[in-house]
Amino acid sequence: MDTRTFYGRKEHDRAVRVIPSDSEDSELEESDSEDSEDSETESEDEDVAEVDVPCLPRWRTPHNAYFNAYPEWQGLLSRSDDIMSPLQYFKQFFSEDILEVIIGQSNLYAIQCNANKPLNLTTKELEQFLGIVVYMSLFGLPCTHMFWNKACRVSQVADTIILNRWEAIKKSLHFSNNEERQEENDDPLHKIRPLVTHLTSKLTSIPMEIYTGRVVQPPELADVGASGNIVLLLAQPIPKQEKYKLFFDNWFTSVPLVLTLAQQGIHCTGTVRGNRLPGVNLMCDAELKRAGRGSFEQKMAIVGETTLHVVKWYDNSSVTLLSDYTGAHPVTEVDRWDRK
């Protein structure tokens, strides 16, 4: 994969122009400057620019505070029994078969070390051990003994398993039989190979799109540019005409994408790049900065049945936002922390 294409920094080959015999020097200099500016345009912005917008928006400044009716979500919440608990999600990856492998290999290793001190690890103890390992990662204590220490005892850990049992399980924890390893086996992950194989099979069952370069857009979906096409692909499972709301950043946001989602009854909001707003004349960053923090400018346009809102405001720096359902209003005052 060409990383230059992924980050949108690949320069296009410059087209060779035939110089007319009656050209003036000033005209040639002007064309050269235009070529240099075109070569610096990012590839994803060019893709969006090539998309045919149904009608070039006619932007205007609202004279009064415009309050758009907030679209209420019309979908239905999932039933409580359809929502999986964190433990159920965990068991989707650490299923019973891999737990049995870990228990068998850990008990075997304990006997191989000392036949008089079997581990006798159970499924419940292993689940508690794995849960404690995850829980410990949230604290960042320098030593696991500190979870049982009186000065900094963590009851969720200390009340679940005693320290000696924790140390015994950690000492004997194994995922494969060391004695079965062949001398010619050069697998650097041989000690955890069963776990890696199991988790790999579980992780590949998760539906996801792996980015491998430019994606061919399915014929049933609109082509709104390379970045916007990714949003349309991922938004396919969202029920249509139920007023769901999507949020994305300026790599994805464009007018064609917002209009396409609006036709599906999906509202969206996202930060947007200035060169993806055709015909919008907004205050420059310097003007907003002089006006002070909290200053803003709003533009509106109606394309078909969709009202587009563009808001540019100044906080620590200028931010531009595009939405099909919300604008700058209502405006309120908030407290801000000042290091002075």
N, C-alpha and C positions, 0 to 999 in steps of 0.2 A: 504493500500500500504506500502510495506517495504521500508522506506527511505534509508536504507543501500544499497539496490539494485539500487535505483534511482541514487545515487551518486557514484556507482561503488566501494564501499569500503567493500562489504561483502566478507568474507573469505570463501573459499571452504574447505570442509572437507578433511583432509589429508588422502591419501590412505595408508593403512597398507602394508608394504613390508615384504616379507618372507626373513629372513636373511639366506643366504647360509652358509653351514658348512665350506666351504673353504675361507670365506671372510677375508680380511685383515682389521685391525683397521683403516688404512688410508683410505681405500675405504668406510668404514662406515661413517667416519667423513665427507668425501667429499659428500656423498649422503645426509647427514643431512643438510649440508649447502645449497645444491641445493633445498631441500624441503623448507627451510626457505625463500629462494629467490622467489620460485614459489608462495608461499602463499601471498606474498606482491603484486603480479601483479594485477592490477585493472581488474574488470570483463569485462568492455567494450573493453579493449585491448585484452583480451583473445578471445572475440567474433570475433574481426577483424582478429586475428591470425589464427582462424580456417577456415576462408574463403579461398577457393582455388583461388589463383592468376593464371590467364591463363598461365603465364610464368614468372619465377622468374627473375626480372629485373637485367640486367648486367650494373651496374653503372660505369661511367667513368668520368674523369675530362676533360672538353673541353680545348684543347691547345690554342685556339684563342678565342677572344671575339665572342660569339655566339649570333647572332641577329635573333630571330625567327620572321617569318612573322606574324604580329599582325592580328588575325582573325577579319574581319569586320562583324558587325551585319547585318544579311540579312532579319530581320523581318520588319514589317510595323508599323509605329506609329498609335495609335488609332486616329480616327477622333475627332476633337475638340468637336463636339456635343455628343460624347460618354463619355467624361470626366466630371464627376460630380463636381460641385462647393462645397466649404465647407458648404454652406447653405443647399444644397441638401443632403449632408451626414448627417447634423444635423437633417433635417426633416425626415430622415429615422428612427430616434429613437424618436424624439419629433414630432410625426405626429399630424394631426388635431384633432383626437379624444381625445388624452391626453391633448392637449391645451384647448379644450372645457371643459374638466373636471376641469382643474385648474382655468379657468376663472369663471365657475359656482360656484365652492366652495369658491373662493376668494371673489366674489361679495356677496355670501350668508353670509359669515363670517362678512363682513363689515356691512351688514344690521343687523345681530344679535348683533353686538357691538353697533351700533348707527343707527337707522332707518332713521335719518335725514341727515346722511352723507354716501350715497351710493358710492361705489367705481367706478362702471361703467367701469370696466376694459375691454379693447378690445383685439382682437387677435394681432393687430399690436403692442400695448403697451407691451403685454406679451412677444412677440418675442424680442422687444427691451430690455426689462428688462433682459431676459435670456442671450442675447448676451452681455450686459454690465457686467453681473456677470462673464462671462467667460473672458472678456477683462480685467476686474479689477484684476483678478488673476495673470496677467502678470506683474503687477507693484509692488505689495507688500506694498502699502501704509498702514500705521497703522489704518487709519480711512477713511471710505467712503466719509465723508464730504470734504476731501482734494481734491477730484476729481473736485469739484466745487469751491474750494478756489482760490483766485486770485494769490496767491504765487506759487501754484503748479497745476494750472488748466490743466485738460486733455480735450482738445476740442472734441475728439471723444466721450467722455461721456457727458460732459456738454452741447454740442450742440444737443444731441439726446433727452435728457429728463431733465426737471428741477428737482432740488433737492427735493422740496416738494412732487412732484408726485412720485419720486423714493422712498421716505420714506413711502408714503401712500401705495404703492404697496407692499413694503417689509413688512409692518406691517400687512397687510391683507392677504398675500399669504397663501393659504390653498389648501390641496389636498383631504380632506374628510370632512364630516359633523360631527362635534363634538357631536351634539345632538343625532345622531343615534348610537352612541357607546353603546353597551350593558355593563352592570356592570360586567358580568361574562367574558367579552372579555379580555383576558390577553395578547393580541398581543402587544409586545413592539413597533412595527412599525405601529400601527393602523393609525397614523396621515398621514403617507406617503405610506400606503399599496397600493392604486391604482397606484401610480407612480412606486413603486417597481415591481408590477405585470406586468405593461405595459413594462417597460424596460427589464425585464427578458425575456418576449416573443420576444422582438426585438433582444436582444443579442443572444438568442439561434438560431436565423435564420442565424447567421454568420457561414460559414463552417470552422470548425477547428477540429483538432485532440487533444482530451484530453488525457494526458498521465496517464495511469492507471497501468503501469508495462510493462513487455515485450510484444511487439506488434507482432502478427502473420503476417508475410509478405505475401501479396497476391501472388498467384502462378505465375502471369504474370510478377512479378518484381524479379530481382536478389536479392539474400541474401548476403549482404556485411557487415553483423554485425549489432548489435543493434543500434548503433548511426548512421551508414550510411544508414540503412533502413529508418530512419525518413526522411533523405534528399530525398531519392527516392520517398517516399510517397508524400512529399510536392512539389516535382518537376514535378509531373505528368501533371499539367495543362500547363507547359511550352512547346511551340511548338518545335518539334524536328528538327534537322538539319538546324537551323537558327542561330547558333552560339551565343546563349545567354550565359551570363557569370554569374556564381554563386560564392559567397564568403561565407566561413564559418570558424569557429574556430577549435582548435585542438581536441575538443571532437568528432567532426564529421569526420575530414579529415583522409583518408586512401588511399592507392594505389588502392585497389579494387573499392572503390567508384569513384575515379577519372577516372579509366579505363571504368567503366560502364557508367558514364555520357558522356565520350568522344565518346563512341559508339552511343549515342543518338544525337551527334552533339551539346552537351552542354559543354562549357568550364568552368573550375572552378579553384579557387585559395584558399588556406587556410593555416593557421599555422598548424603544424603537430608535433606530439610527436615522439621522436627519435625511440621508440620501434615499431613504425608502418612503418618503412622504412627498409624493409628486404634487407640486403646486402650492406647498405650504410655506408661507413667509412668517417665520417666527423671530422674535428678538434674539440677537446674538448673545453669547455667553457673557461678554463684557457688559452689555446693557443690563442684564439681569443681576450681575454681580454688583453693579453700581446701585441698583434699586434695593439691594439688601436681601438677607435671608428671608425666605417666605414669599418673595415676589414670584409672579407666575403670569403666563399668558395662555389663553385657550382659543382653539379654533374648532369649528364644526363643519361637517359636510354631510349631505344626504345623498346616498347612492342607492337607488331603488327604494327598498323599504328599510334600509339600514342607516342609522345615524352614527357617524364616526366622530369621535372626540379625540383631539390631540391637546395635551397639556404639557407645557414646559415650565418647570419651576426651578428655583435656585435654593439649594440647601448648602452643603459643603461644596458642591459643584452643580452644574446644570444637569437636569434629568428630563428626558422627554418620554411621554407615555402615550400609547394608543389604545383605545377601547371602543367597544360598540355599545356600551350600556352605562358608563359612568364618566363624569368629567371633573372639573375643578371644584364644583360646589356640592355640598355646603362647605364654607371656609370657616374654620374656628382657630382660636389661639391655644397654643399648648406651651407648657414649660419645657425649656431646654437646659441641659447642664452646661455650665460655662466654667472652664478650668481657672479663669481669673477669679 
